[in-house]
Amino acid sequence: MKSPTKRPGPDYYLKNYEDDIVRSDIALDKQKGCKIAHHPDVMLELQREKAAQMQQVLMKEQYSNTYSNITITARSLDKLYNFADCSGLHLIFGLSALHRNPDNSWNGSSILSLLKYSASKKYNISWELGNEPNSYRMLMGRAVNGSQLAKDYAQLRMLLQTVRAYTKASLYGPNIGRPRKNALGLLDGFMKMAGHVVDAVTWQHYYIDGCVAKVTDFTKTRLLDTLSDQISKVQNVVNSYVPGKKVWLGGVGPAWAGGTNNLSDTYAAGFLWLNTLGMSANQGIDVVIRHSFFDHGYNHLVDQNFNPLPDYWLSLLYKRLVGPKVLTVHVAGLQRKSRPGRIIRDKLRIYAHCTNYNSHHYDRGSVTLYIINLHRSRKKIKLVGTLRNKVVQQYLLQPYGKEGLQAKSVQLNGQPLVMLNNETFPALMPRTIRPGRTLIMPPLSIGFYVVKNVYAVACRYR
């Protein structure tokens, strides 16, 4: 008598997991339509478990300051590039700068094979060397100064020149950590010798230590204002050597040390994130790169089940509604009179841009305001001048759930935002405010307001 036929169990999928993933990623190719293979639910659960286990390993390495080597294979690179390409993203590949020769120069002997392989696959990749070089003494017991790092970047640029596909590839760096004395000294030495080698200067900003953060910290204006001072410090160094060189915020998150569970992955983190976007744009930062979409720690945009967290929804609204052109905002009645030695810090922060030119819902010439209200009371905002008596569409984001500011879900204009299924987003519907009506910001809230049919001259052309 034959045994009844059984469905393959978890052991079968675990055994064949890698090959099946590889087959699916071969299908994930832009030239073939970026088809996404449908995997059995049990295999997706295994993938989530594997991600959760890897998170624990990475966190343990971070706290112990002991790191294991990771080998990037051709198969891994294919999967990474295809994911980025099919997602409409541009891949910037960060090369390790920790491989050092006895004279402390960078050992790039293994990079040429990577460049040649990527070129053979016609991968459009930009490059970066190292991460937070001001921390190398702590990581490997050997410091790298700015002039040596400049030589390393010059060496990488020469390697790129030897591969035809990457002679014009973009190179970014040095991706220093928070611009305090040590990091600024390193940046100064780097810019002096390699300011013309890189296409944009990168650096990182994290607001607070994730090990000691409290929810009240995320609403402190003093904390939010630290970014403005640090942007100025970096720009001053850059402009002293290469005036006009683009500056990118190459890594940003609410908190360092991996973030804080139930804080940097909640609604409260949105105050810091939107403040970063608005303040960076106002001060001429060309690109802001969020750390991270999905990673270890708690600074990411989606959870372990790939469900959007509050900062994801905020980012999605920003991308859809906010264009790159920054406008000046004049606010009457906001500032209190300053006193000698006293800094006035705004709890109501208003930023303005031309509405995204790619928006299908708004004509060119529309204006998008985005507002952070850190007050514990509601605030009324009256539009005047050319914005007066215009139809306004409101996208008000508030926490959803009894957790308040620590909620991991949000509501848009009173409606909870949840995915309809694994692939379908909900409609992000605005609330229309009639011409002449006052905008009302609830306490501790975030809102986007599109002023329609302004026909602002600055916003009618790119």
N, C-alpha and C positions, 0 to 999 in steps of 0.2 A: 504494500500500500504506500503510495507516494505521500510525502508531507505536503500540506496545503501551501500554496504559494504565499510568500510574505513580502511586504514592501521593504525595500532596503532601510536599515535602521541608521542611527547616528554614526555608528562605527564605519559603515560603508561610506557615508558622505565625508566623514573626517579623513578616511584613507584617500579618497579621490578628490578631496577638497581643492588642493592646489591645482591639479590638472583642469578641473572644471572651471575654476576661476580664470586660469590662463585662457581656456577656450572662449570664455565670455568676453575677456578683454581683447582678444583678437577681433571679435565682432564689434567691439567698441572702437570703431575707426571712422573718422570723418568721411573718408573717401567711400566707405561702404554704408554710409547713412547713420553711423553711430547707433546701431541697434543694441539695445540692452537686453541681455539674456534674462529669462525669468527662472529663478532658482527655487527649489522646494523650500518651504518655510523652515524646515529643520536646519537646512544649510545656512539660511540667513541668521537663524538663532546662534548657530555655531560661530558665524562671523562676528556677531555682536559680543559673544562670550570671549572670543579671541581678542577683540578690541579692548574689552574691559580688563582682561588679564594683562595686556600690553601696557595699559594705562598704569596699573599697579607697579609693573616693572620699571617704567620710566620715572614714576614718582619716587620709587625707592632709590634709583640711581641718582636722582636729583638731590635728595636729602642726604645721601651718603657721599655725594661728590665722587662717585666711582662709576665710570661709564664703560659699557661694552662696545666693541667694534661692530659696525654694521656694514655688510658688503652690498653695494648696489649692483645688481646684475643687469644684463641687457634686458631680461624679461621684466624686471622691476621698473626700469626706465620706460619701456614700452607701455606698461600699464599706467604709469604716472603721466606720461605725455598724452596718451590717448584720452585719459580722464580729463585733463586740462583742456585739450583741444575740443573735445566733444561738449564740454561745458561752456565753450566760448571764452575761455580764460587764456592768458598768455603766461607761459611757464618761465619763471626766473629760477635757475638752478643754483643753489648755494653749495659751493665747493668747500671742502674742509681745509682750513688753514693751519690745523694742528700738526700736520705732518712736517716735521722740521729736520733740517740737516744739522750736523754738529756745530756749524757756524751760525745757527739760528735762522738761516734763510729758509724760505718755503721749499718743500720738496714736492714738486708738481709732476714727478715722473709718471704717475699713473693717469694723468689727466688727458694726455694726447690720445690715448686709445678711446676714452670716453667721447672726446670731441669728434674723432673720425667716425665712430659708430653713429653718433647723433647726426652727423652730416650725411652719412650713407642713407639714413632713414628720412632725410630732408626735414628734420625737426627744427622748427623755428623757436630757438631758445635764447634767452638772455642769461647773463651770468653774474654771480656775486662770489666773493671769496671771504669766508669766515663769518663769524657771528660774535658780536660784542668782544672785540679783540682786547679791550681794556680789562677783561676778566681772565685772560689766558694764564696769568701767574697762578690764580686760584685753581684753574682747571688742570694745568699740566706742570705747574711749578716753574714756568719759564715765561718771562714777560717779553712782549714784542712792542717796540716803540714805533712811533709814527713814521720815521724815515725808513725803517726796515719793512714795515707794512707797505709803504709806497713802492719799494723795490719789488715786493711780492706781486703787487698789482701790475707793475710794469712787465714783470715776467709773464703773468697770465695774459696780458694784452698781446705780448709777442707770440705766445702759444696760439692765441686766437688767429693771429695773422698768418700762421702756417697752414690753417685749414680754410680752404676757399669759401666754404659756406658761412664762415663766421668772421671773415675779415671786417665786416661792418656790424657785427653783433654788439648789442648794448652790454656795458659792464657797469655795475653799480657797487657802491661801497663808501666808506669802510664799515658801515653798519655798527657804529659804536653804541654802547649802552647809554644810560642817562648822562647828559652832558655836565657832569661834575668836574672837579679839577683834573683828575687823572684822565678821564675820557676826552676832555677838551684839549689837554696837552697832546694827546695822541692824535686827535683830529688836526691840530695845528701843524704838527710835523708831517702828517700825511698830505695835507693840502699843499704844503710848501713844495713837495716834490712830485705829487701825483694828482694835483687838482685837475689837470687837463687829460688825465688818463681815463677817468670815470665819466660816464654820461650823466649821472646824477649822484649827489652825495646822500647817503642814507644814515639814519640813526634811529634809535628806539626810545619810546617813552612809556613807562608804566607809572600809574599814579600813586600806588600805595603798596606796602608790604602785605601780601596775601595772608601771611601767618597771623597778623594782628588786626586786620580790618574789621570794622563794625559798620552796620548799615547806616548809621548817622554820618559816617565819614563820606559816604557817597553823595551827600547833599551839601557838603561844606564848600562854600565859594572859594575859600583860601586854597583848598586842594585843587579845584578846577582851574584856578589861575596859575598854578605852577607850570602848566604847559606853555603859556604865552611867554614866560620868562625864558624857558628852555629853548623855544623856537628862536628867540632873539639871540641867545648865546651862540647857537649853531650857525645861524645866518651871518653873524658878525665875523666868525672865523672864516667861513667859506668866502664871503665877499672881500675879505682882506687879501685874498690870494687870487681868486677867480670870480670877479664881480659878475653877477647875473647867472652863475651856475645853478642849475635846478637842485632843489633840496627836497628829498622825499622823507616822509616819516615811515621808515622801513619795517617797523614792528610796533604795535601799540595794543594795549589791553588795560582793563581796569586795575589789575594788580599783578605784581611779579610773584615769584615762588609758586607758579602754577595757578595763581588765583585762589579764591576762597569759595568753597562749596556753600550754596545757599546765599551767595552775595554776588560774586562776579558773573554768575549765570542767571541773574534774576532781573526784574524790571529796574531795580535801583541802579544797575550798571549802565542803563541807558542814558542817565544824566551825564556820565563821564564820556560815553561814546559819542553822543550827539554834540557835546561840548568840544570834543576833539575835532570832529568834522567841521564844525562852524569856525572855531578859532584857527584851525590850520588853513582853511580857505581864506579867511580874512588876512592872514599874515603871509600869504603867498606860497604855501606849501603845495606843490603840484600834485603829489600822490600820497595817499594814506593807505597803508597796508595793515589790515587787521590780523592780529594773532589771537585766535586762529579760527578757521572754519570748523575743523574737527581735529582734536588732538588730546593729549593727556592734560590733566588739570581741569580748570573750570572757567577758562576765558573764552571758550568756543561759542559758535553760533547755533549749533545743533546739539541735542543730547545724544546719549549712547544708542538710542533707538532711531536716530536721525530725525527726530521731531524738532521743528524750529523753536528756538528759545527767544525771549523778548528782543534781544539785540538783532536777531535775524529779521524779524518783522520791521524793526526800526530801519535797518539797512535797506530792506526791500523798498520801503516807502521813500527813503532818501534817493535811491537810484532811480526810481520812477518819476519823482516829482522835482528833484533839484538838479539844475544844470550847472555847468562849470563856471559861468560868469557870475562874479560876486558883485553885489550892490551895496551901497552905503546906506545905513539905517540911522535916522535921526529920531530919537525918542524924547519927548518932552515929559517932564514930571517924573522921570525914573530916578535920576541921580539926586542924592542928598548933597547938601553943600559940604565940600571937603574942609577938613581942618588940618592945620600944620602937623605933619607926621602921621596923618591918618589916611589909609587907603580905602577908598570906597569900592566895595565888591558887590556886583550886581547879582541879585537873586532871580531877577527876571531877565533872561538872555534872549535877545531877538536877532536873528540872522536873516538876510535876504539874498536871494539869487534869482536869476532868470530861470523860469521853469524849463525843465529838461526839453531840449529841442526834439527829442525822439518820442515825446509823449503824443499819443494819438488822440488824447482827450482834450488837449488845450492848444489854442492857437499861439503862434509865436507872438511875443510881446507880453505874455502873461508873466506874473511875478509870484514866486513861492517864498513865503515866510516860514521859518521853523523856529519854534519858541520853547524854551525850557523855563518852567515856573518852579523855583525852589522854595517859594514861600509856603507857609502852612495855611494860607488863606487864598481864596480865589482872586484873580486879578482881571481887570477889564482893560481892553485895548481898543482904542478908537483910531481907525484909519483916516488919514487926512490927505490933502493934496490930490495927486493924480490917482491915489488908491481909494479915494472917497467915493461913495455911491456906486461901487462896483460889486458884482456878484462874487462871493467868496465861497470856496468849497473847503470844508474842514475835515481833517484826518486827525482825530484826537486819540492818542494812545494812553491808556490807563491800565494799571494792574488788574488782573482778573483772578479772584479767589480771596479767601480769608487771610492769606499770608501778607496781603498789602504790598509794600515795596519789595518784599522778598518773594513775590509770586513768580513762578516760572511760565505763566501764561498771561496774555494781554488781551484787552478788548479794544476794538476800533469803533469809536462813536457808540459805545455801549454794547457792541456785539462781539462775543468771544472769537478770536482768530484761531482756527484749527484747520489742518489739512483735511480736504474732503476724502481723499484716499492717499495712497503712497505717491501719486504722481500729480494730483490735481489741487491747485491752490484755491482758496476761497476768493470770491470777488472782494476787492478792497474798495468798498463803496463809500464815497464822501457824504457828508451832510451839508446841504446847501444853506448858506446864510444870506438872507436878503440884503440888497444894497442899503448901506447906511447903518446897519445893525452893529452893535458893539461885539467884539470878540471876547469871549469869557473863557479864561484858562482856570480850570480847577486847581486846587492846591496840589503841589508835588506831581506835576503832569508834564507831558510832552505833546506838542501839536504841530502839524503841518497845515498851512493855509495857502491855497492857491487863489490869487486874485485874478479873475478872468478879464479878458478884453481890456487890459490896460493899454495895450499897444505901445509899451515902453520902447523908445527908440533904441536904447542899449540892448534890448532883448530881441530885436527883430532880425538881427543879423549875427552870424557866428563871430 
